[in-house]
Amino acid sequence: MSDPLAVIAELPGVQEAVADVRKAVDRLYGHRVLRRKSPEVSARSALHGARASAAIEGVDVPLEAVPEATDPVLQGALRVSAELGRLGATWRTAPRQVLARLHTLAAVGLIEDGELGRPRTADEAPDPLGVGAAPGAAETVARVDGLVDLVTGGSKAPALVAAAVVHAELAVLRPFGTADGIVARAAERLTLVEFGLDPKSLAAVELGHLELGTAYPESLRAYLTGTREGMTTWVRHCASAVELGVREATAICESMQRGG
């Protein structure tokens, strides 16, 4: 199978999800505010996304309180978000290096410095989302190798499909054993940018996953079944998360248009 992502893209229900997301993103990119202020919208979206990603991990800080917050999980999410723009060019060629960097940023204060960016060696990993036991360390390394091949392999699959698989694999493998959810959601956003769906990184997709509540871990468990239905459920969940992220970015544009 030369392009497994393209096979997923052909599953019933996935093509419709891809088309709906493309329309939503195109509408967002037509907003007049973005003609001059797309960097500011992207920065605000990144902040909202980082806060949401930390909230999924159990650190739910109101947006207005984020600047004064010191929790290491939130601080890690903020560092990761701030770095994404500098990692894009490397993601398609050296994703393993990018993942190590993301973990190094995300896990400061959560583990010893010498463990930052290093794959876990233990066969067990925490399961904060309750999706099920992670594979052992050796199997995880092998599957991360496969994920690297998918990212660098020049797939013709839509960005939504690639981003969904990247996210799911990292979320279920938990390759580092700490801050894996922060890394997984950041890698999803990075894939949406670098595979061309959201090149300006406007959609706060992390907020979409937060707003979808229990559907997030439930859809990951569906992905873990490996069935066609499970894959479709997960990709459609990610499509909904992107659409909610687009809605948030649109609200940011509207606020800026009003002078907010």
Backbone hydrogen bonds, N-H to C=O, Kabsch-Sander energy under -0.5 kcal/mol:
donor,donor_aa,acceptor,acceptor_aa,energy
6,A,3,D,-0.6
7,V,3,D,-1.3
8,I,4,P,-1.8
9,A,5,L,-2.0
10,E,6,A,-0.8
10,E,7,V,-0.9
11,L,8,I,-1.8
14,V,11,L,-1.9
15,Q,11,L,-0.9
17,A,13,G,-1.4
18,V,14,V,-2.7
19,A,15,Q,-2.3
20,D,16,E,-2.4
21,V,17,A,-2.3
22,R,18,V,-2.4
23,K,19,A,-2.1
24,A,20,D,-2.1
25,V,21,V,-2.7
26,D,22,R,-2.4
27,R,23,K,-2.2
28,L,24,A,-2.0
29,Y,25,V,-2.6
30,G,26,D,-0.8
30,G,27,R,-0.8
31,H,28,L,-2.1
34,L,31,H,-1.2
35,R,32,R,-1.5
36,R,33,V,-1.2
37,K,33,V,-2.2
38,S,34,L,-0.7
41,V,37,K,-2.1
42,S,38,S,-2.6
43,A,39,P,-2.2
44,R,40,E,-2.3
45,S,41,V,-2.7
46,A,42,S,-2.5
47,L,43,A,-1.9
48,H,44,R,-2.5
49,G,45,S,-2.8
50,A,46,A,-2.5
51,R,47,L,-2.3
52,A,48,H,-2.1
53,S,49,G,-2.5
54,A,50,A,-2.2
55,A,51,R,-2.0
56,I,52,A,-2.1
57,E,53,S,-1.0
58,G,55,A,-1.8
59,V,54,A,-2.5
60,D,58,G,-0.8
61,V,59,V,-1.0
65,A,62,P,-1.5
66,V,62,P,-0.6
66,V,63,L,-1.1
68,E,65,A,-0.9
69,A,65,A,-0.8
69,A,66,V,-1.1
75,Q,71,D,-2.7
76,G,72,P,-2.2
77,A,73,V,-2.2
78,L,74,L,-2.3
79,R,75,Q,-2.3
80,V,76,G,-2.5
81,S,77,A,-2.3
82,A,78,L,-2.2
83,E,79,R,-1.3
83,E,80,V,-0.5
84,L,80,V,-1.2
86,R,83,E,-1.7
87,L,83,E,-0.6
87,L,84,L,-1.5
88,G,84,L,-0.8
90,T,87,L,-0.8
91,W,87,L,-1.5
92,R,88,G,-0.8
93,T,90,T,-0.8
94,A,90,T,-3.6
97,Q,94,A,-0.5
98,V,94,A,-1.6
99,L,95,P,-2.7
100,A,96,R,-2.1
101,R,97,Q,-2.0
102,L,98,V,-2.9
103,H,99,L,-2.4
104,T,100,A,-2.3
105,L,101,R,-1.9
106,A,102,L,-2.5
107,A,103,H,-2.5
108,V,105,L,-0.5
109,G,111,I,-0.5
110,L,107,A,-2.3
111,I,107,A,-1.2
115,E,112,E,-2.0
116,L,113,D,-1.3
118,R,115,E,-1.8
120,R,175,P,-3.0
130,G,127,D,-1.3
140,T,136,G,-2.5
141,V,137,A,-2.2
142,A,138,A,-1.8
143,R,139,E,-2.4
144,V,140,T,-2.5
145,D,141,V,-2.0
146,G,142,A,-1.7
147,L,143,R,-2.2
148,V,144,V,-2.6
149,D,145,D,-1.9
150,L,146,G,-1.8
151,V,147,L,-2.2
152,T,148,V,-2.3
153,G,149,D,-1.0
155,S,150,L,-0.6
162,A,158,P,-2.0
163,A,159,A,-3.0
164,A,160,L,-2.2
165,V,161,V,-2.2
166,V,162,A,-2.4
167,H,163,A,-2.5
168,A,164,A,-2.6
169,E,165,V,-2.7
170,L,166,V,-2.0
171,A,167,H,-2.4
172,V,168,A,-2.4
173,L,169,E,-2.4
174,R,170,L,-2.0
183,V,179,A,-1.9
184,A,180,D,-2.8
185,R,181,G,-2.4
186,A,182,I,-1.9
187,A,183,V,-2.6
188,E,184,A,-1.9
189,R,185,R,-2.1
190,L,186,A,-2.6
191,T,187,A,-2.1
192,L,188,E,-2.3
193,V,189,R,-1.8
194,E,190,L,-2.9
195,F,191,T,-2.4
196,G,193,V,-1.2
197,L,192,L,-1.2
198,D,192,L,-2.3
201,S,198,D,-2.4
204,A,245,G,-1.5
205,V,203,A,-1.9
207,L,204,A,-0.9
208,G,204,A,-1.2
209,H,205,V,-1.9
210,L,206,E,-1.9
211,E,207,L,-2.7
212,L,208,G,-1.6
213,G,210,L,-1.4
215,A,212,L,-1.9
216,Y,213,G,-1.8
218,E,214,T,-2.0
219,S,215,A,-2.2
220,L,216,Y,-1.8
221,R,217,P,-2.3
222,A,218,E,-1.7
223,Y,219,S,-2.1
224,L,220,L,-2.0
225,T,221,R,-0.7
225,T,222,A,-1.0
226,G,223,Y,-1.8
231,M,227,T,-2.5
232,T,228,R,-2.3
233,T,229,E,-2.5
234,W,230,G,-2.1
235,V,231,M,-2.5
236,R,232,T,-2.6
237,H,233,T,-2.0
238,C,234,W,-2.4
239,A,235,V,-2.2
240,S,236,R,-2.2
241,A,237,H,-2.2
242,V,238,C,-2.5
243,E,239,A,-2.4
244,L,240,S,-2.2
245,G,241,A,-2.2
246,V,242,V,-2.5
247,R,243,E,-2.1
248,E,244,L,-2.0
249,A,245,G,-2.1
250,T,246,V,-2.6
251,A,247,R,-2.1
252,I,248,E,-2.1
253,C,249,A,-2.3
254,E,250,T,-2.6
255,S,251,A,-2.4
256,M,252,I,-2.4
257,Q,253,C,-2.3
258,R,254,E,-1.5
259,G,256,M,-1.2
260,G,255,S,-3.6
